Structure formats: C-alpha cells, structure tokens
Amino acid sequence: MKKFIVSYLAPVDATWKTQESTPEEMEAGMKAWMDWAQKCGDNLVDMGTPLGNAVTLGPGGNSASSESKIIGYSILQANSMEKAKDLLKDHPHLDWNASCEIELHESLAMPGS
C-alpha cells in the first residue's frame, strides 16, 4: 500500500476557537476525530498531533517565524490517491471552520532506491 501525509490547514483565528471551547465542545470535537479514526481502521497509520511554533529555515542558517497554516498531520495508507481521498470524506477538520482545508501528499520512493 502507498503512504499519504495528511496536512491539516487552518487560519490562525481558527486555532483561537479551540482555546475558547468549553470542555463539552472539546469532548465533542475529539469524539468526531475518534469516530473518523475508527472509520479508517488499519488505513490510519499514525493519527498524528497538532503542530505549532513553526519556523522557516533558509540557506546560511537564517530562520524566521513561519506563516504556514499547517496545524496538524496524520499518516494514511491506501492503494491509491482516490482511496485515500475517500478516507477523508466528511473529515471533522473540514467542519471546524469555513477556511479549514486538508492537503494530501503521496509519499514517493527515494530517487535511486
């Protein structure tokens, strides 16, 4: 099976929504994610984690705060991109905020391997 990196994207203001959530809202949000994980079964290789505090590194060792909208990741396995996309239908991240998006990247073989 092929592996796919799932990147969860959201604007910064959407992340503030989580900080303002009640415990009940947070529990309902986590239940939606756990339901999605159960639906994926063995196709979900790694549930992933939230991401933050990003920096951009450049040539010569310079770095700066990143403006990336990536706020989390997961790793899926599936026979094709279409099957991986099917696993992401009705994903709870897309219901979180109207500006939320998901990027799906296929993991490719290293050149020469």
MILUM-57364 format. One record per atom (N, C-alpha, C): residue in one letter; x, y, z. Coordinates in steps of 0.1 Angstrom, whole numbers, plus 5000, padded with zeros to 4 digits. Example, Ala and Ser with C-alpha at 12.3 -4.5 7.8 and 13.67 -1.06 7.14 Angstrom:
BEGIN
A513249435078/A512349555078/A513249675078/S512849785071/S513749895071/S512950005079/
//
This chain:
BEGIN
M500849885000/M500050005000/M500950125000/K500350234995/K501050364994/K500850435007/K501750525011/K501550605023/K501250755019/F500450815027/F500050955024/F500151045036/I500751155034/I500751255045/I499551345044/V498851365055/V497651445055/V498051575063/S497951685057/S498251815064/S496951885066/Y496751925079/Y495552005082/Y495952155083/L495252235075/L495452375074/L494352455079/A494652565086/A493652655092/A494252785094/P493452895093/P493953025096/P494253035111/V495053135115/V495453145129/V494153175138/D493253255133/D492053285141/D491253155144/A491253055136/A490552935138/A491152855150/T492452875152/T493052805164/T492652865177/W492352995176/W491853065189/W490453005193/K489752955183/K488452895187/K488552775197/T489652705195/T489852585204/T490152635218/Q490952745219/Q491252795232/Q490052855240/E488952885232/E487752945238/E486652835240/S486952715236/S485952605237/S485752565251/T484452525254/T484152465267/T484652315267/P484752255279/P485152115279/P484252025271/E482952055271/E481951975264/E482251995249/E482552115244/E482852135230/E484052055226/M485052065235/M486351995232/M486151845231/E485351795240/E485051645240/E484251605228/A483351685223/A482551655211/A483451655199/G484451755199/G485351765188/G486251645187/M486751595199/M487651485199/M486851355196/K485551345199/K484751235196/K484651225181/A484451335174/A484351335159/A485651285153/W486851325159/W488151275154/W488251125156/M487851075168/M488050935171/M487050855163/D485950905160/D484950835150/D485650825137/W486250935132/W486950925119/W488050825119/A488850825130/A489950725131/A489450585131/Q488350565137/Q487750425137/Q487250385123/K486750485116/K486250455102/K487450415094/C488650485096/C489750455088/C490350315091/G490250275103/G490850145107/G492350135105/D492750025099/D494250005097/D494750095087/N493950175079/N494450265069/N495050395076/L494750415089/L495350525096/L496550475103/V497750505097/V499050465102/V499450535115/D499150665115/D499550755126/D498550865127/M497850875138/M496850975140/M497451115139/G498751125143/G499451255142/G499151335155/T499551465154/T499351555165/T499151695160/P498651785169/P498651925165/P500051975163/L500252075155/L501552135152/L501552285156/G502652345159/G502752485162/G504152535163/N504352655166/N505652725168/N506552695156/A506052715144/A506752685132/A507852795129/V508952755124/V509952845119/V510352805105/T510752895097/T511252875083/T512752885084/L513452785079/L514952795078/L515352815064/G516452895063/G516952925050/G518452895048/P518952915036/P520352895034/P521152985044/G522252925048/G523153005057/G522753005072/G521652925075/G521252915088/G520253015094/N519853105085/N518853205090/N517453145092/S516753195102/S515453145104/S514453255108/A513153235106/A512153335109/A510853255113/S509953325120/S508653265123/S507953235109/S507353125109/S506653075097/S505253125097/E504753155085/E503353195083/E502553075078/S503052955079/S502352835075/S501052815082/K500052775074/K498752745080/K498652595084/I499752525084/I499652375088/I499552375103/I498552315108/I498352305122/I498352165128/G498452065119/G498451925123/G498751835111/Y498851705114/Y499151605104/Y498551465108/S498451385099/S498151235101/S498851165089/I499051035091/I499550955080/I498550835077/L498250825065/L497350725060/L498050625051/Q497450505049/Q497950415039/Q496750375031/A496850365018/A495750325009/A496450284996/N495650214988/N496050164975/N496250264964/S495550384966/S495650484956/S495250624962/M495550724955/M495150864959/M493650874961/E492950814952/E491450814952/E490950744965/K491550634969/K491150564981/K491550654993/A492650714993/A493050805004/A492050925005/K491650974994/K490751084994/K489351045000/D488950914996/D487750865002/D487750855017/L488950825023/L489050815037/L488950955044/L489151065036/L489051195042/L487651265039/K486751195033/K485451245031/K484751265045/D484151375046/D483451415059/D484351415071/H485651455068/H486651465079/H486251585088/P486351565102/P485851665111/P486651795110/H487851795105/H488651915104/H487952015095/L487351965084/L486652055075/L485452115080/D484852065091/D483652125097/D484052225108/W485352235111/W485752315122/W485652465119/N486052505107/N486052645103/N485852655088/A485152745083/A484952755068/A486252775060/S487352815067/S488652835060/S489552715061/C489152615068/C489952495070/C490052415057/E491252355055/E491552275043/E492352155047/I492452055039/I493251945040/I494151935028/E495451915030/E496351875018/E496751735020/L496751665009/L497051515008/L498251504999/H499351445005/H500551424997/H500851274997/E501151224985/E501651084984/E503151074987/S503550984996/S504950964999/S505550884987/L506550934981/L507150874969/L508450804973/A508850714965/A510150644967/A511350744965/M512350714973/M513550804972/M514150774958/P514650874951/P515250854938/P516450764940/G516550664931/G517650574931/G517450454940/S516350444947/S516150334956/S515350224949/
//
